[in-house]
Amino acid sequence: MEFSGRVVAVTGAARGIGRALAAAARARGATVVALDRDGAGAEAVAAELGGRAYAIDVGDPEAVAAALAGIEAGIGPIALYCSNAGILERDPDPELATSADPESWARSWSVNVMGHVH
Ligand SMILES: NC(=O)c1ccc[n+]([C@@H]2O[C@H](COP(=O)([O-])OP(=O)(O)OC[C@H]3O[C@@H](n4cnc5c(N)ncnc54)[C@H](O)[C@@H]3O)[C@@H](O)[C@H]2O)c1
């Protein structure tokens, strides 16, 4: 893939794998957009990489749609969207997934499934 001059959006870019993905895209010449529910962390990564940041929860469809529309209108078409944001909810009993409470399941579904759909 040609990265130079193209827009790469990375969710969960404030740290970890997302931050590394953003840095790798920037090193190849892309304009990077860092999206994260940790707005300060996303801003810091964007500042370091000369990119832009959006504070969003990928589980919120309106927030994702607004961010994508803002990127496409203000920065350019997204060439690569790295849907990296995810959470790990630890089950009270690691041997029994059904030991997790409904709120934990709802958070996991919202981010780890619907976040990618959005
Ligand atoms: N690190 C591993 O060994 C490993 C293994 C398997 C899968 N993964 C997956 O890879 C991805 C990145 O892993 P990591 O280790 O860098 O994770 P991490 O926890 O270090 O970083 C995740 C980032 O995503 C952000 N985030 C979480 N929920 C969000 C939401 N709802 N909206 C927007 N941003 C959100 C966090 O603020 C954080 O900056 C995750 O989806 C994780 O589940 C990681």
The ligand as a Gaussian input file, in Angstrom:
#p B3LYP/6-31G(d) Opt

LIG

0 1
 N       -2.049000      -6.499000      23.549000
 C       -2.410000      -7.752000      23.284000
 O       -1.740000      -8.737000      23.627000
 C       -3.684000      -8.026000      22.482000
 C       -4.031000      -9.343000      22.188000
 C       -5.192000      -9.592000      21.437000
 C       -5.953000      -8.531000      20.992000
 N       -5.579000      -7.265000      21.300000
 C       -6.426000      -6.186000      20.813000
 O       -5.647000      -5.233000      20.109000
 C       -6.179000      -3.928000      20.350000
 C       -5.122000      -3.023000      20.952000
 O       -4.574000      -3.658000      22.080000
 P       -3.634000      -2.854000      23.095000
 O       -2.890000      -3.869000      23.883000
 O       -2.848000      -1.800000      22.359000
 O       -4.748000      -2.185000      24.041000
 P       -4.618000      -0.990000      25.099000
 O       -5.615000      -1.286000      26.164000
 O       -3.203000      -0.732000      25.481000
 O       -5.100000       0.285000      24.267000
 C       -6.423000       0.347000      23.791000
 C       -6.726000       1.775000      23.401000
 O       -8.078000       1.784000      22.933000
 C       -8.759000       2.844000      23.571000
 N      -10.166000       2.493000      23.688000
 C      -10.730000       1.530000      24.458000
 N      -12.044000       1.532000      24.330000
 C      -12.332000       2.531000      23.456000
 C      -13.550000       3.033000      22.937000
 N      -14.742000       2.529000      23.321000
 N      -13.499000       4.049000      22.044000
 C      -12.306000       4.579000      21.689000
 N      -11.125000       4.161000      22.161000
 C      -11.140000       3.141000      23.034000
 C       -8.096000       3.009000      24.933000
 O       -8.331000       4.309000      25.478000
 C       -6.645000       2.761000      24.583000
 O       -5.981000       3.945000      24.171000
 C       -7.386000      -4.106000      21.262000
 O       -8.577000      -4.186000      20.483000
 C       -7.102000      -5.422000      21.948000
 O       -8.283000      -6.076000      22.383000
 C       -4.478000      -6.993000      22.035000

